[in-house]
Amino acid sequence: MPCNFFFQVKYSEDRGMSSDASARLVLFLGINVALGRFFGGFLCSIKRLDNLYILQGMLLINGVSTILLTLAKKYEAFVAYAVVFGFGDGVMASVFNILILTCVDPSRAASSFGHFLLIASVTSLAGPPISGGLTILFPGSFSVKDRKTLE
C-alpha cells in the first residue's frame, strides 16, 4: 500500500481542506483501486499488449500525477488525483501479480510470488515510519509554513 493512502488526508488538510472532505479522498482512492484491478486484468488478457509496458505506463502516470499533486489547491484537483492514482495503483497491482507468476517457469511460480509478497510487505511496512522520520530529521522542510504564500 503506497504512502499516499496514509498521508493523503493530512496533506489535503494542510492545504486547507476540511477533515470530512479529506477523509472522502480515501473513498475515491479505494473505489478506483478496485476498478483499476478489473481493468488491469482485462488489459493483461489482450495478447497484443505487453504486460511490462502496461506496468511501466501506469508507473509513469502515477509518478506524474504525484508530482502534479504539489500544484493542487482546490478540492476537485485532489479528487482528480485520487481517481487517477487509485486507478493506476489498481492496474499495477493486477499487472504485478501476473508478471510475477509468468516470468518464471510454472514450478517456481509459487516461490516467486512468495518472495514478491515478502519484499512488498517489508517496503510497505517500512515506508511510513521512514517518511515520518524524515520529517523529524528535517523539521520545517515538509510543513506548510504560511498558507498565504502558497496561494
N, C-alpha and C positions, 0 to 999 in steps of 0.2 A: 504494500500500500504506500503510495508516494506521500511525501511530507505535505503535499498540497491539501490532502484531506485533513491533516492535523492543524495546519496553520491558516487555512483559508478564512475561517471565521474571524480569528483575531486580526488578520491583516485587513479584512474589509471593515472591521470595527475601527481600526486605527485610521482608516481612510474616511471615517465619518458616517458609516452605515449603522443602522440600528442593529441591536443584537438579534432581534427576530428575523430581520431581512438577511443578516449574515448567516444565521443558522440555516435558513432556507436554501442557501447555496449548496450545502451538503446534500440536500434532497435532489437538486438538479444534477449534481455530480453522480450520485448513486443511480438515478434513473438512466442517465446516459451511459454509464458504465455497463449496465445490463443490456441496453440496446446495442452498444458497441460490440459486446461479446457475440451477440447473434449475427451482427453484420460481419464481424471478423471471421466467424465460421463460414458464412456464405462466401466471402471473398476467397478464403483458402480452398473452397471446393471448386473454384474455377481453375481449370488446368493450365490455361494460358498465362495466368498470373504467377509470378514467383513469390513465394511467401516471405522470403528475405526482403524483397523490395517493398512489400506491404508493410513489414515491420519498420524498415528504415523511413518510409514515408510518414508513418504515424509518429515515430520518434521526432522527426523534423517538425511536424505540425504541433506536437505538444511542446517542443522546445521553443518554437517561435511564439506560440500563444502565451507561454510562461514569461518570456521576455517582454511581450507586449502588455502583460498584466500590470507592469510597473507604470504604464501610462493611464490606467483606468482611474476615472474619477467619479463616474456615475454607476448606479446600481445595475443598469442594463448592461454595462460593459463587464461587470463581474458575473452576471448571469451568462452572458455570451461566452466568457472564459470557462465557466463551469460546464456549459454544454459541450464546447469544443474539446476541452481537456478530458472530461469524463468519457466522451465517445471515443476519443483516441486511446485512452487508457484501457477501455474495454476491448477495443480491437487488438491492442498489443497483448493483452492477457490471453486472448484466444490464439493469436498467431505464435506467441512464445511457446505455449503448450504443444501446438502442432509441430513447430520447428524442433523442439527438444525431443519429441518422440520419433520424428522422421530423420533426424540427422545421424542416427546410429542404426546398426542392424537390429532387427526385432528382438534378438536375445538379450540385448543390452539396453533396451528402451526403458525398462523399469528402473534400472540403476541410474541412467542419465536423468530421468525425471526426478528421482530422489535427490540427486546431487544438486539439480537446479533449484528444487524447493528449499534445500538446506541453505544454499547461497542467498536466495531471495529472502528467506526469513531472517538471516543474520543482518543483511543490509537494511531490511525494513525495521528491525528491532533497534539497530544502532543509529539510524538516520536522525530521528527526532532528538535524542539526547545530545548528539553531536551538534545539531543546529542550535539547540538551547545553550550548549557550552560555548559556542562561538559568540552568542550574544553576551555572555558573561565575560569572555576574554576581551572582546572589543566593545565596551559599553558606548552607546551613542551612535554606533555605526549602523545599526539596524532599526533604529527607532524613528518615529515621525517627530521631528523637533518642533516644528511650528506649522500648523495646517495652513496658515495664510501664505506661507512661502511656496506651498505645493500647488496652490490654485492660481 
